Amino acid sequence: MGKKDEKAATGSIFLGVDEKTWGKAGTGWVDYISEYECTGGSTDPADRHCPHTLKDADDMGLPHKGREGRLLHVNLASFRDPLCPRTLKYMFTKATRPQDLRVRVLQQNIPEEDEDCLE
């Protein structure tokens, strides 16, 4: 795991193996601390926005627990990726609730050479 922090780790993430580019500290498994994803426009704690925390103002009238009425939005960037069609297929065939997925694909291909992601 990565170096210890005053905040509790909620898991770990793998940063990669490219030590030449990122150095030893920027590779391998490191502690994941979800608090680091919280941002805000000021030092006021009330102004912080955490993607993993739902505030009453953000709930759109839905209950804070449960899946009813919730959608999962996925943005997929594809640059000449021959596996993009397979990724989309697996996303929907392996999802527990594929009807709740909303996918946007940003595709950059050479039309005469690359397979279209949506074919």
N, C-alpha and C positions, 0 to 999 in steps of 0.2 A: 504494500500500500504506500501511498504518498506520505509526505511529511505531516505530522500531527498538527491539528488546528484547534482553536478554542471552541469551534462549532462542531457538533456531532456529525459524523459521516453517516449518510443514509444508504450507502452502497459503494460500488466502485465502478469506474469506467476505464476502458482501454483506449489509450491515446494513439497507439501505433508503434511502429518499430524503426522509424526513420531517425536514428540518433545523429546522423550526419547533418540533417537539416535542423532538427529541434533540440539536439543535445540530450544527454541522459535524463535530465529532469522533465523533459517534454515528451517522454515516451513511456510505454509500459502501462501497468495498472496503477491508478491513483484513486484516492478517496473521492467520492462524489458528495458534495455538500450542497444540498438544494437551496440553502439560503443565498448562495452566490448568484442564483438566477433572479433574485429579487432586485428590482431597479426602481428608481424614482427620480423625480426632477429636483429633489431637495434633500436635506438631511433630516427632515421631519419624518419620523417612522410611519405616520398616518398616510404619507404620500408614496409609500413603497408599493410596488406591484409585483406579486409573486405568481407565476403561472400555475403553481401547484396549490394555491390557496384561493378559495372562492369567497368573495365578499358578498354581503347582502345586496349591494347595488349592482352586482354582476350576474345574479342568478336568474334574471328574466322571469321571475315567478315560479321557477322550477324548484323542487325540493333539493336540498344540499346533498342528499344521498340517493343512490339509485340511478338507473340508466334511462328511465322513461323520458322521452322527448329530447334526448341528447344526441348530437351528431359528432362524428370524428372527421375533422377536416385534414386532408393530407395534401401537401404541395410536393410534387415530384419533379425534380430537375433532371433532364436527360441530355447529355452531350454525346451524340453519335453512339449511344449505348445499345448494343445488340440485345441486351437482356431486359430492356425496358418492357416489351410486351409480356415477358414471363413474370416480371415483377408485378405488373398490374393484374395478371391472371391470378397469381398467388395471393395478392392482397385481398381479392374478393372471394376466392374459393376457400381460403383458410380462415377468413374472418368469422367470428361467432355470429355477428349481426351485420352482414354485408349491406343491408338496406340502409344502415345508418352511416355508411362511408360517403364522403364527398371528396372527390379527387380532382386536383388541377394539375395538368402536365405542362411543363415548359420544356419544349423539345427543340434542340438545335441539331439539325441533320443536313446532309447533302442529299437532296431528293433523289438523284439518280443512283446514289451509292448505298445509302443507309435504309434499313427497314424502318417503317413508320411505327411509332410506339403504340398507336391505336389500331393496328391491323391484326 
